[in-house]
Amino acid sequence: MIAMIKSLAGMDKNDRRKPQTGKMTIKTDQSRHEVDVYTAGSTAGELMRCFDRQQEAT
């Protein structure tokens, strides 16, 4: 799942150690969401955070 999201966000899906930042757009019938994606390696594997920029502004 993380590899698919990283690919959609324009990130290197094979690099799990260094922090990465990417952006993607999710479109539905009624709305469009700009999502910021952040990843970082950890001792447990890989961490991912996704933020909807529209919800941050409100």
PyMOL Python script that loads the backbone (N, CA, C, O; Angstrom):
from pymol import cmd

cmd.read_pdbstr("""\
ATOM      1  N   MET A   1       0.828  -1.181   0.000  1.00  0.00           N
ATOM      2  CA  MET A   1       0.000   0.000   0.000  1.00  0.00           C
ATOM      3  C   MET A   1       0.881   1.256   0.000  1.00  0.00           C
ATOM      4  O   MET A   1       0.616   2.198  -0.746  1.00  0.00           O
ATOM      5  N   ILE A   2       1.920   1.270   0.830  1.00  0.00           N
ATOM      6  CA  ILE A   2       2.813   2.429   0.884  1.00  0.00           C
ATOM      7  C   ILE A   2       3.504   2.633  -0.457  1.00  0.00           C
ATOM      8  O   ILE A   2       3.633   3.768  -0.916  1.00  0.00           O
ATOM      9  N   ALA A   3       3.946   1.561  -1.089  1.00  0.00           N
ATOM     10  CA  ALA A   3       4.626   1.685  -2.381  1.00  0.00           C
ATOM     11  C   ALA A   3       3.701   2.277  -3.436  1.00  0.00           C
ATOM     12  O   ALA A   3       4.149   3.069  -4.264  1.00  0.00           O
ATOM     13  N   MET A   4       2.437   1.916  -3.427  1.00  0.00           N
ATOM     14  CA  MET A   4       1.496   2.453  -4.403  1.00  0.00           C
ATOM     15  C   MET A   4       1.277   3.948  -4.188  1.00  0.00           C
ATOM     16  O   MET A   4       1.278   4.715  -5.151  1.00  0.00           O
ATOM     17  N   ILE A   5       1.091   4.368  -2.947  1.00  0.00           N
ATOM     18  CA  ILE A   5       0.887   5.789  -2.649  1.00  0.00           C
ATOM     19  C   ILE A   5       2.137   6.591  -2.982  1.00  0.00           C
ATOM     20  O   ILE A   5       2.042   7.689  -3.531  1.00  0.00           O
ATOM     21  N   LYS A   6       3.314   6.047  -2.654  1.00  0.00           N
ATOM     22  CA  LYS A   6       4.556   6.738  -2.993  1.00  0.00           C
ATOM     23  C   LYS A   6       4.695   6.920  -4.499  1.00  0.00           C
ATOM     24  O   LYS A   6       5.140   7.973  -4.956  1.00  0.00           O
ATOM     25  N   SER A   7       4.325   5.921  -5.262  1.00  0.00           N
ATOM     26  CA  SER A   7       4.394   6.011  -6.711  1.00  0.00           C
ATOM     27  C   SER A   7       3.443   7.083  -7.238  1.00  0.00           C
ATOM     28  O   SER A   7       3.819   7.863  -8.113  1.00  0.00           O
ATOM     29  N   LEU A   8       2.221   7.131  -6.716  1.00  0.00           N
ATOM     30  CA  LEU A   8       1.248   8.138  -7.121  1.00  0.00           C
ATOM     31  C   LEU A   8       1.696   9.553  -6.759  1.00  0.00           C
ATOM     32  O   LEU A   8       1.346  10.513  -7.446  1.00  0.00           O
ATOM     33  N   ALA A   9       2.469   9.682  -5.681  1.00  0.00           N
ATOM     34  CA  ALA A   9       2.939  10.995  -5.214  1.00  0.00           C
ATOM     35  C   ALA A   9       4.260  11.398  -5.858  1.00  0.00           C
ATOM     36  O   ALA A   9       4.811  12.446  -5.521  1.00  0.00           O
ATOM     37  N   GLY A  10       4.782  10.582  -6.782  1.00  0.00           N
ATOM     38  CA  GLY A  10       6.018  10.928  -7.476  1.00  0.00           C
ATOM     39  C   GLY A  10       7.269  10.712  -6.650  1.00  0.00           C
ATOM     40  O   GLY A  10       8.271  11.398  -6.852  1.00  0.00           O
ATOM     41  N   MET A  11       7.225   9.776  -5.729  1.00  0.00           N
ATOM     42  CA  MET A  11       8.359   9.488  -4.856  1.00  0.00           C
ATOM     43  C   MET A  11       9.032   8.185  -5.294  1.00  0.00           C
ATOM     44  O   MET A  11       8.449   7.397  -6.038  1.00  0.00           O
ATOM     45  N   ASP A  12      10.263   7.966  -4.826  1.00  0.00           N
ATOM     46  CA  ASP A  12      10.995   6.734  -5.130  1.00  0.00           C
ATOM     47  C   ASP A  12      10.489   5.633  -4.197  1.00  0.00           C
ATOM     48  O   ASP A  12      10.771   5.652  -2.999  1.00  0.00           O
ATOM     49  N   LYS A  13       9.744   4.679  -4.747  1.00  0.00           N
ATOM     50  CA  LYS A  13       9.133   3.650  -3.898  1.00  0.00           C
ATOM     51  C   LYS A  13      10.144   2.637  -3.360  1.00  0.00           C
ATOM     52  O   LYS A  13       9.846   1.919  -2.406  1.00  0.00           O
ATOM     53  N   ASN A  14      11.336   2.569  -3.959  1.00  0.00           N
ATOM     54  CA  ASN A  14      12.342   1.613  -3.500  1.00  0.00           C
ATOM     55  C   ASN A  14      13.197   2.142  -2.355  1.00  0.00           C
ATOM     56  O   ASN A  14      13.833   1.355  -1.653  1.00  0.00           O
ATOM     57  N   ASP A  15      13.226   3.450  -2.151  1.00  0.00           N
ATOM     58  CA  ASP A  15      14.040   4.034  -1.082  1.00  0.00           C
ATOM     59  C   ASP A  15      13.202   4.136   0.185  1.00  0.00           C
ATOM     60  O   ASP A  15      12.283   4.951   0.270  1.00  0.00           O
ATOM     61  N   ARG A  16      13.527   3.301   1.167  1.00  0.00           N
ATOM     62  CA  ARG A  16      12.746   3.263   2.407  1.00  0.00           C
ATOM     63  C   ARG A  16      13.466   3.911   3.581  1.00  0.00           C
ATOM     64  O   ARG A  16      12.885   4.048   4.657  1.00  0.00           O
ATOM     65  N   ARG A  17      14.717   4.311   3.395  1.00  0.00           N
ATOM     66  CA  ARG A  17      15.490   4.819   4.521  1.00  0.00           C
ATOM     67  C   ARG A  17      15.448   6.334   4.685  1.00  0.00           C
ATOM     68  O   ARG A  17      15.261   6.831   5.795  1.00  0.00           O
ATOM     69  N   LYS A  18      15.620   7.073   3.587  1.00  0.00           N
ATOM     70  CA  LYS A  18      15.694   8.526   3.743  1.00  0.00           C
ATOM     71  C   LYS A  18      14.299   9.155   3.666  1.00  0.00           C
ATOM     72  O   LYS A  18      13.414   8.617   3.001  1.00  0.00           O
ATOM     73  N   PRO A  19      14.102  10.281   4.338  1.00  0.00           N
ATOM     74  CA  PRO A  19      12.802  10.972   4.282  1.00  0.00           C
ATOM     75  C   PRO A  19      12.510  11.478   2.874  1.00  0.00           C
ATOM     76  O   PRO A  19      13.409  11.932   2.166  1.00  0.00           O
ATOM     77  N   GLN A  20      11.241  11.395   2.478  1.00  0.00           N
ATOM     78  CA  GLN A  20      10.810  11.868   1.168  1.00  0.00           C
ATOM     79  C   GLN A  20       9.523  12.667   1.311  1.00  0.00           C
ATOM     80  O   GLN A  20       8.749  12.475   2.249  1.00  0.00           O
ATOM     81  N   THR A  21       9.314  13.567   0.359  1.00  0.00           N
ATOM     82  CA  THR A  21       8.106  14.379   0.315  1.00  0.00           C
ATOM     83  C   THR A  21       7.534  14.320  -1.095  1.00  0.00           C
ATOM     84  O   THR A  21       8.279  14.388  -2.073  1.00  0.00           O
ATOM     85  N   GLY A  22       6.224  14.194  -1.202  1.00  0.00           N
ATOM     86  CA  GLY A  22       5.571  14.179  -2.505  1.00  0.00           C
ATOM     87  C   GLY A  22       4.173  14.770  -2.419  1.00  0.00           C
ATOM     88  O   GLY A  22       3.672  15.049  -1.330  1.00  0.00           O
ATOM     89  N   LYS A  23       3.552  14.958  -3.567  1.00  0.00           N
ATOM     90  CA  LYS A  23       2.203  15.512  -3.635  1.00  0.00           C
ATOM     91  C   LYS A  23       1.400  14.737  -4.659  1.00  0.00           C
ATOM     92  O   LYS A  23       1.936  14.258  -5.659  1.00  0.00           O
ATOM     93  N   MET A  24       0.099  14.618  -4.396  1.00  0.00           N
ATOM     94  CA  MET A  24      -0.791  13.985  -5.355  1.00  0.00           C
ATOM     95  C   MET A  24      -2.174  14.612  -5.242  1.00  0.00           C
ATOM     96  O   MET A  24      -2.495  15.266  -4.250  1.00  0.00           O
ATOM     97  N   THR A  25      -2.988  14.404  -6.275  1.00  0.00           N
ATOM     98  CA  THR A  25      -4.355  14.913  -6.310  1.00  0.00           C
ATOM     99  C   THR A  25      -5.316  13.740  -6.348  1.00  0.00           C
ATOM    100  O   THR A  25      -5.144  12.803  -7.128  1.00  0.00           O
ATOM    101  N   ILE A  26      -6.330  13.803  -5.495  1.00  0.00           N
ATOM    102  CA  ILE A  26      -7.382  12.793  -5.471  1.00  0.00           C
ATOM    103  C   ILE A  26      -8.664  13.471  -5.926  1.00  0.00           C
ATOM    104  O   ILE A  26      -9.114  14.446  -5.325  1.00  0.00           O
ATOM    105  N   LYS A  27      -9.248  12.938  -7.006  1.00  0.00           N
ATOM    106  CA  LYS A  27     -10.471  13.519  -7.561  1.00  0.00           C
ATOM    107  C   LYS A  27     -11.632  12.571  -7.346  1.00  0.00           C
ATOM    108  O   LYS A  27     -11.521  11.369  -7.586  1.00  0.00           O
ATOM    109  N   THR A  28     -12.757  13.124  -6.888  1.00  0.00           N
ATOM    110  CA  THR A  28     -14.008  12.385  -6.785  1.00  0.00           C
ATOM    111  C   THR A  28     -15.048  13.128  -7.628  1.00  0.00           C
ATOM    112  O   THR A  28     -14.730  14.146  -8.244  1.00  0.00           O
ATOM    113  N   ASP A  29     -16.267  12.634  -7.658  1.00  0.00           N
ATOM    114  CA  ASP A  29     -17.320  13.300  -8.431  1.00  0.00           C
ATOM    115  C   ASP A  29     -17.600  14.712  -7.917  1.00  0.00           C
ATOM    116  O   ASP A  29     -17.863  15.622  -8.704  1.00  0.00           O
ATOM    117  N   GLN A  30     -17.545  14.892  -6.601  1.00  0.00           N
ATOM    118  CA  GLN A  30     -17.916  16.176  -6.015  1.00  0.00           C
ATOM    119  C   GLN A  30     -16.743  17.044  -5.584  1.00  0.00           C
ATOM    120  O   GLN A  30     -16.937  18.233  -5.333  1.00  0.00           O
ATOM    121  N   SER A  31     -15.541  16.503  -5.488  1.00  0.00           N
ATOM    122  CA  SER A  31     -14.449  17.308  -4.940  1.00  0.00           C
ATOM    123  C   SER A  31     -13.090  16.892  -5.498  1.00  0.00           C
ATOM    124  O   SER A  31     -12.943  15.875  -6.176  1.00  0.00           O
ATOM    125  N   ARG A  32     -12.123  17.716  -5.181  1.00  0.00           N
ATOM    126  CA  ARG A  32     -10.737  17.473  -5.566  1.00  0.00           C
ATOM    127  C   ARG A  32      -9.873  17.783  -4.349  1.00  0.00           C
ATOM    128  O   ARG A  32     -10.028  18.837  -3.731  1.00  0.00           O
ATOM    129  N   HIS A  33      -8.972  16.878  -4.002  1.00  0.00           N
ATOM    130  CA  HIS A  33      -8.143  17.044  -2.816  1.00  0.00           C
ATOM    131  C   HIS A  33      -6.667  17.014  -3.196  1.00  0.00           C
ATOM    132  O   HIS A  33      -6.203  16.084  -3.856  1.00  0.00           O
ATOM    133  N   GLU A  34      -5.943  18.036  -2.775  1.00  0.00           N
ATOM    134  CA  GLU A  34      -4.495  18.080  -2.915  1.00  0.00           C
ATOM    135  C   GLU A  34      -3.917  17.474  -1.635  1.00  0.00           C
ATOM    136  O   GLU A  34      -4.200  17.950  -0.536  1.00  0.00           O
ATOM    137  N   VAL A  35      -3.114  16.433  -1.780  1.00  0.00           N
ATOM    138  CA  VAL A  35      -2.597  15.704  -0.621  1.00  0.00           C
ATOM    139  C   VAL A  35      -1.077  15.761  -0.607  1.00  0.00           C
ATOM    140  O   VAL A  35      -0.425  15.450  -1.604  1.00  0.00           O
ATOM    141  N   ASP A  36      -0.514  16.162   0.538  1.00  0.00           N
ATOM    142  CA  ASP A  36       0.928  16.121   0.754  1.00  0.00           C
ATOM    143  C   ASP A  36       1.255  14.785   1.409  1.00  0.00           C
ATOM    144  O   ASP A  36       0.579  14.369   2.349  1.00  0.00           O
ATOM    145  N   VAL A  37       2.295  14.111   0.911  1.00  0.00           N
ATOM    146  CA  VAL A  37       2.688  12.798   1.423  1.00  0.00           C
ATOM    147  C   VAL A  37       4.121  12.878   1.944  1.00  0.00           C
ATOM    148  O   VAL A  37       5.018  13.352   1.246  1.00  0.00           O
ATOM    149  N   TYR A  38       4.327  12.419   3.159  1.00  0.00           N
ATOM    150  CA  TYR A  38       5.648  12.405   3.783  1.00  0.00           C
ATOM    151  C   TYR A  38       5.974  10.989   4.240  1.00  0.00           C
ATOM    152  O   TYR A  38       5.128  10.323   4.838  1.00  0.00           O
ATOM    153  N   THR A  39       7.192  10.519   3.967  1.00  0.00           N
ATOM    154  CA  THR A  39       7.620   9.202   4.441  1.00  0.00           C
ATOM    155  C   THR A  39       8.972   9.319   5.130  1.00  0.00           C
ATOM    156  O   THR A  39       9.745  10.242   4.871  1.00  0.00           O
ATOM    157  N   ALA A  40       9.235   8.374   6.004  1.00  0.00           N
ATOM    158  CA  ALA A  40      10.525   8.297   6.685  1.00  0.00           C
ATOM    159  C   ALA A  40      10.743   6.856   7.132  1.00  0.00           C
ATOM    160  O   ALA A  40       9.797   6.155   7.490  1.00  0.00           O
ATOM    161  N   GLY A  41      11.982   6.432   7.106  1.00  0.00           N
ATOM    162  CA  GLY A  41      12.309   5.095   7.590  1.00  0.00           C
ATOM    163  C   GLY A  41      12.260   5.053   9.108  1.00  0.00           C
ATOM    164  O   GLY A  41      12.475   6.068   9.771  1.00  0.00           O
ATOM    165  N   SER A  42      11.983   3.901   9.648  1.00  0.00           N
ATOM    166  CA  SER A  42      11.976   3.718  11.105  1.00  0.00           C
ATOM    167  C   SER A  42      12.477   2.317  11.426  1.00  0.00           C
ATOM    168  O   SER A  42      12.659   1.492  10.531  1.00  0.00           O
ATOM    169  N   THR A  43      12.695   2.059  12.696  1.00  0.00           N
ATOM    170  CA  THR A  43      13.146   0.729  13.103  1.00  0.00           C
ATOM    171  C   THR A  43      12.063  -0.323  12.856  1.00  0.00           C
ATOM    172  O   THR A  43      12.364  -1.513  12.762  1.00  0.00           O
ATOM    173  N   ALA A  44      10.801   0.113  12.750  1.00  0.00           N
ATOM    174  CA  ALA A  44       9.689  -0.810  12.518  1.00  0.00           C
ATOM    175  C   ALA A  44       9.371  -0.955  11.033  1.00  0.00           C
ATOM    176  O   ALA A  44       8.459  -1.702  10.678  1.00  0.00           O
ATOM    177  N   GLY A  45      10.094  -0.267  10.163  1.00  0.00           N
ATOM    178  CA  GLY A  45       9.836  -0.342   8.722  1.00  0.00           C
ATOM    179  C   GLY A  45       9.812   1.036   8.106  1.00  0.00           C
ATOM    180  O   GLY A  45      10.856   1.677   7.985  1.00  0.00           O
ATOM    181  N   GLU A  46       8.643   1.504   7.714  1.00  0.00           N
ATOM    182  CA  GLU A  46       8.496   2.806   7.070  1.00  0.00           C
ATOM    183  C   GLU A  46       7.239   3.495   7.584  1.00  0.00           C
ATOM    184  O   GLU A  46       6.189   2.867   7.724  1.00  0.00           O
ATOM    185  N   LEU A  47       7.351   4.786   7.863  1.00  0.00           N
ATOM    186  CA  LEU A  47       6.214   5.577   8.319  1.00  0.00           C
ATOM    187  C   LEU A  47       5.737   6.478   7.197  1.00  0.00           C
ATOM    188  O   LEU A  47       6.545   6.985   6.418  1.00  0.00           O
ATOM    189  N   MET A  48       4.428   6.681   7.108  1.00  0.00           N
ATOM    190  CA  MET A  48       3.867   7.568   6.095  1.00  0.00           C
ATOM    191  C   MET A  48       2.818   8.457   6.734  1.00  0.00           C
ATOM    192  O   MET A  48       2.013   8.012   7.552  1.00  0.00           O
ATOM    193  N   ARG A  49       2.845   9.739   6.339  1.00  0.00           N
ATOM    194  CA  ARG A  49       1.822  10.688   6.761  1.00  0.00           C
ATOM    195  C   ARG A  49       1.254  11.342   5.515  1.00  0.00           C
ATOM    196  O   ARG A  49       1.997  11.715   4.607  1.00  0.00           O
ATOM    197  N   CYS A  50      -0.068  11.483   5.473  1.00  0.00           N
ATOM    198  CA  CYS A  50      -0.743  12.134   4.359  1.00  0.00           C
ATOM    199  C   CYS A  50      -1.612  13.251   4.923  1.00  0.00           C
ATOM    200  O   CYS A  50      -2.374  13.040   5.866  1.00  0.00           O
ATOM    201  N   PHE A  51      -1.488  14.449   4.334  1.00  0.00           N
ATOM    202  CA  PHE A  51      -2.230  15.606   4.792  1.00  0.00           C
ATOM    203  C   PHE A  51      -3.031  16.199   3.646  1.00  0.00           C
ATOM    204  O   PHE A  51      -2.487  16.458   2.573  1.00  0.00           O
ATOM    205  N   ASP A  52      -4.318  16.413   3.870  1.00  0.00           N
ATOM    206  CA  ASP A  52      -5.184  17.082   2.907  1.00  0.00           C
ATOM    207  C   ASP A  52      -5.002  18.587   3.117  1.00  0.00           C
ATOM    208  O   ASP A  52      -5.358  19.116   4.170  1.00  0.00           O
ATOM    209  N   ARG A  53      -4.450  19.273   2.119  1.00  0.00           N
ATOM    210  CA  ARG A  53      -4.163  20.699   2.254  1.00  0.00           C
ATOM    211  C   ARG A  53      -5.405  21.541   2.421  1.00  0.00           C
ATOM    212  O   ARG A  53      -5.331  22.604   3.036  1.00  0.00           O
ATOM    213  N   GLN A  54      -6.557  21.112   1.898  1.00  0.00           N
ATOM    214  CA  GLN A  54      -7.790  21.869   2.068  1.00  0.00           C
ATOM    215  C   GLN A  54      -8.253  21.856   3.512  1.00  0.00           C
ATOM    216  O   GLN A  54      -8.745  22.871   4.005  1.00  0.00           O
ATOM    217  N   GLN A  55      -8.112  20.745   4.196  1.00  0.00           N
ATOM    218  CA  GLN A  55      -8.552  20.665   5.584  1.00  0.00           C
ATOM    219  C   GLN A  55      -7.603  21.420   6.511  1.00  0.00           C
ATOM    220  O   GLN A  55      -8.029  21.897   7.563  1.00  0.00           O
ATOM    221  N   GLU A  56      -6.325  21.539   6.144  1.00  0.00           N
ATOM    222  CA  GLU A  56      -5.380  22.296   6.957  1.00  0.00           C
ATOM    223  C   GLU A  56      -5.719  23.777   6.959  1.00  0.00           C
ATOM    224  O   GLU A  56      -5.488  24.462   7.956  1.00  0.00           O
ATOM    225  N   ALA A  57      -6.268  24.287   5.849  1.00  0.00           N
ATOM    226  CA  ALA A  57      -6.576  25.712   5.718  1.00  0.00           C
ATOM    227  C   ALA A  57      -7.794  26.111   6.543  1.00  0.00           C
ATOM    228  O   ALA A  57      -7.943  27.286   6.880  1.00  0.00           O
ATOM    229  N   THR A  58      -8.670  25.161   6.877  1.00  0.00           N
ATOM    230  CA  THR A  58      -9.873  25.499   7.628  1.00  0.00           C
ATOM    231  C   THR A  58      -9.655  25.394   9.108  1.00  0.00           C
ATOM    232  O   THR A  58     -10.574  25.647   9.886  1.00  0.00           O
TER     233      THR A  58
END
""", "prot")
cmd.dss("prot")
cmd.show_as("cartoon", "prot")
cmd.util.cbc("prot")
cmd.orient("prot")
